[in-house]
Amino acid sequence: MVLAYLPSPATSVWHLGAVAVRAYAVCMVVGVVAALWLTDRRYRRAGGRPGAILDISTVAVPAGLVGARVYSVLTDFHRYFGPGRDWVDVFRVWDGGMGVAGAVAAGAFAAWLYCRQSGIELGPVAVAATPALAVGQAISVWGNWFSQELYGPPSDLPWAVAIAPLHRVAPYQTSATFQPLFLYESALDLLIAVGVSYAIHRYVLSGGRAFALYATVWATTAAAIETVRIDYSPQLFGLRSNLLAMLVVLAIALGSLVVARRRRRLRLAVLAAESADSPRMLRPRSSRAVSGQYGLASTADNSPVPPGPASGTQPS
């Protein structure tokens, strides 16, 4: 008998009149707002222009929402297309189906385009946004708690989450509590935010390297979570679609880190070669030494004296 556990919310939808408010959407909105606030704070502390992050968000946030929906549809297309399916359900975003990977990819691409067109330097924006993205994800993932998703094998741990019979997968109908993978992912996302922020300050990472580091660690964490997950998740090529997507992100991020490191080494080698080839400017030991070398030694009153004959002789 489980003496302590984390209960699941009784409902994931609240009705405000004719409007249905879904907890998953609320968690995602709160996560986005938190990420924008933290990004703006970090950007302004680094000397960035006030209001720039808000301007970028007017493009990045809508693009991220579209990307999240497109990712969900592509990875679970059997839900929307095929016999007995209505493709119009693609537009029913209020019924759920948003992918974080698609949101990050589309939002980052839109931010890059906006910065390029507006003349805003992307590097400082990426440095400010990278830890904030992880914080936003740590908040958004709690939507799975309300919808009773993202859980692992049965568990009797005090922090195990209770899953209602309606949401349990077939082999585990008799189990009541499971590993709360959403809780683990949220905690790991916060650790990623702290770790990436430390790496940015410790190693003076550029925006591209910081984002690639974040993507590498996040994809590794999410892939590990997917290997333990037992609840329903769409599949592609015999693998969970989320796991496959994280492997793709991991490959791209690792490739970016390798390329960035090689470019940095090449740049340092070029600078070292240029420094070795350039002539060194010799500094005089004193102004008097230079003056003496050219016969301009000064008297006590600093008036120049022309060079005379050797010591002990008189001029003729």
HUBELDA-V541246 format. One record per residue. N is the residue number from 1. RES is the residue in one letter. SS is DSSP state (H for helix, E for strand, C for the rest). NEAR is the number of other C-alpha atoms within 8 Angstrom. Layout:
# HUBELDA-V541246
n res ss near
N RES SS NEAR
N RES SS NEAR
This chain:
# HUBELDA-V541246
n res ss near
1 M C 2
2 V C 7
3 L C 5
4 A C 7
5 Y C 13
6 L E 9
7 P C 7
8 S C 10
9 P C 7
10 A C 5
11 T C 7
12 S C 10
13 V E 8
14 W E 9
15 H E 8
16 L E 7
17 G C 5
18 A C 5
19 V E 6
20 A E 9
21 V E 10
22 R E 10
23 A H 12
24 Y H 14
25 A H 9
26 V H 10
27 C H 13
28 M H 13
29 V H 9
30 V H 11
31 G H 14
32 V H 11
33 V H 9
34 A H 11
35 A H 13
36 L H 13
37 W H 8
38 L H 11
39 T H 13
40 D H 14
41 R H 8
42 R H 10
43 Y H 14
44 R H 10
45 R H 7
46 A C 7
47 G C 6
48 G C 9
49 R C 7
50 P C 7
51 G C 7
52 A H 9
53 I H 12
54 L H 9
55 D H 8
56 I H 11
57 S H 10
58 T H 8
59 V H 12
60 A H 14
61 V H 10
62 P H 9
63 A H 12
64 G H 15
65 L H 11
66 V H 10
67 G H 15
68 A H 16
69 R H 14
70 V H 9
71 Y H 12
72 S H 13
73 V H 12
74 L H 7
75 T H 11
76 D C 10
77 F H 9
78 H H 6
79 R H 8
80 Y C 13
81 F C 9
82 G C 7
83 P C 4
84 G C 4
85 R C 8
86 D C 7
87 W H 7
88 V H 7
89 D H 7
90 V H 8
91 F H 5
92 R C 8
93 V H 9
94 W H 5
95 D H 5
96 G C 7
97 G C 8
98 M C 10
99 G C 11
100 V H 8
101 A H 9
102 G H 14
103 A H 15
104 V H 11
105 A H 10
106 A H 14
107 G H 16
108 A H 10
109 F H 9
110 A H 11
111 A H 12
112 W H 9
113 L H 8
114 Y H 10
115 C H 12
116 R H 10
117 Q H 7
118 S H 6
119 G C 6
120 I C 7
121 E C 8
122 L H 10
123 G H 9
124 P H 12
125 V H 12
126 A H 12
127 V H 14
128 A H 13
129 A H 13
130 T H 13
131 P H 14
132 A H 14
133 L H 10
134 A H 12
135 V H 14
136 G H 15
137 Q H 12
138 A H 15
139 I H 12
140 S H 14
141 V C 13
142 W C 13
143 G H 13
144 N H 11
145 W H 12
146 F H 14
147 S H 10
148 Q C 11
149 E C 10
150 L C 12
151 Y C 14
152 G C 12
153 P C 9
154 P E 10
155 S C 8
156 D C 9
157 L C 9
158 P C 9
159 W C 9
160 A C 13
161 V E 13
162 A E 11
163 I C 12
164 A C 8
165 P H 7
166 L H 4
167 H H 8
168 R C 10
169 V C 9
170 A H 5
171 P H 4
172 Y H 8
173 Q C 9
174 T C 4
175 S C 7
176 A C 10
177 T E 12
178 F E 15
179 Q C 13
180 P C 12
181 L H 11
182 F H 13
183 L H 8
184 Y H 8
185 E H 13
186 S H 13
187 A H 9
188 L H 10
189 D H 13
190 L H 11
191 L H 8
192 I H 13
193 A H 14
194 V H 9
195 G H 8
196 V H 13
197 S H 9
198 Y H 8
199 A H 10
200 I H 12
201 H H 8
202 R H 6
203 Y H 6
204 V C 7
205 L C 10
206 S C 10
207 G H 12
208 G H 8
209 R H 11
210 A H 14
211 F H 11
212 A H 12
213 L H 11
214 Y H 12
215 A H 11
216 T H 12
217 V H 9
218 W H 10
219 A H 12
220 T H 11
221 T H 10
222 A H 11
223 A H 12
224 A H 8
225 I H 10
226 E H 10
227 T H 7
228 V H 8
229 R C 11
230 I C 9
231 D C 10
232 Y C 5
233 S C 7
234 P C 9
235 Q E 10
236 L E 9
237 F C 4
238 G C 5
239 L E 8
240 R E 11
241 S H 11
242 N H 11
243 L H 12
244 L H 10
245 A H 9
246 M H 12
247 L H 11
248 V H 8
249 V H 11
250 L H 12
251 A H 8
252 I H 8
253 A H 12
254 L H 10
255 G H 8
256 S H 10
257 L H 11
258 V H 8
259 V H 8
260 A H 9
261 R H 8
262 R H 8
263 R H 8
264 R H 8
265 R H 8
266 L H 8
267 R H 8
268 L H 8
269 A H 8
270 V H 8
271 L H 8
272 A H 8
273 A H 8
274 E H 8
275 S H 7
276 A H 7
277 D H 6
278 S C 6
279 P C 5
280 R C 4
281 M C 4
282 L C 4
283 R C 4
284 P C 7
285 R C 5
286 S C 6
287 S H 7
288 R H 8
289 A H 9
290 V H 9
291 S H 11
292 G H 9
293 Q H 7
294 Y C 6
295 G C 8
296 L C 11
297 A C 9
298 S E 11
299 T C 8
300 A C 5
301 D C 5
302 N C 6
303 S C 7
304 P E 8
305 V C 8
306 P C 6
307 P C 6
308 G C 5
309 P C 7
310 A C 5
311 S C 4
312 G C 4
313 T C 6
314 Q C 5
315 P C 5
316 S C 2
